[in-house]
Amino acid sequence: MSSDFSFRGYTRRVARSVVDAMVPRWPELDADLTDAVLEQVEDFARNYPPFIRFGVMVMLYGLEFSGPFVRDGLRPTSFLDREAATRRLEKVADHRIPQIRMMVMLPKIMVSFSAYSRPEVEAFLGADRRAWRANRKAFREVLIQLDERRAADPPVPAPLVGDAVRPEDYLRFERT
């Protein structure tokens, strides 16, 4: 379901601001994940159906202009620094109206999936799944080779009733 969708112009600025506020950070990890995670979030949105992509865009603009809803000023979120944008998104996530709270959930999920699946983050957290994936692929290849060596499928068994009942009579309910 891929398309040529991408965040452009002001929408890209808004998306980058939201991703930058949500991306996980650790003092010991010196990699800046914002741009890489933004690309993966954009790829997620690219593979969604058009009505979901439209909803993502509406949600981004809802987060952009969420200041009055959470009593955090009139400045758009993309014009705030990272700490202020993070505080605003936390206020949106803690809002008492569920529809406003929900605006933060989809980007949070997309950013989390994107950030925590990065190889540098996996290695930093000590959950290096790259080796596991390589082992899994090697095991899959062994299983495929074993399946190819297997004998042909067993023959289909003969009907139990013999020639007394024809296949077209199986579902006939009247007595003959």
Helices and strands as residue ranges (DSSP letters): H 9-22, H 34-46, H 50-64, G 68-70, G 77-79, H 82-93, H 98-102, H 105-116, H 119-125, H 129-149, G 167-169
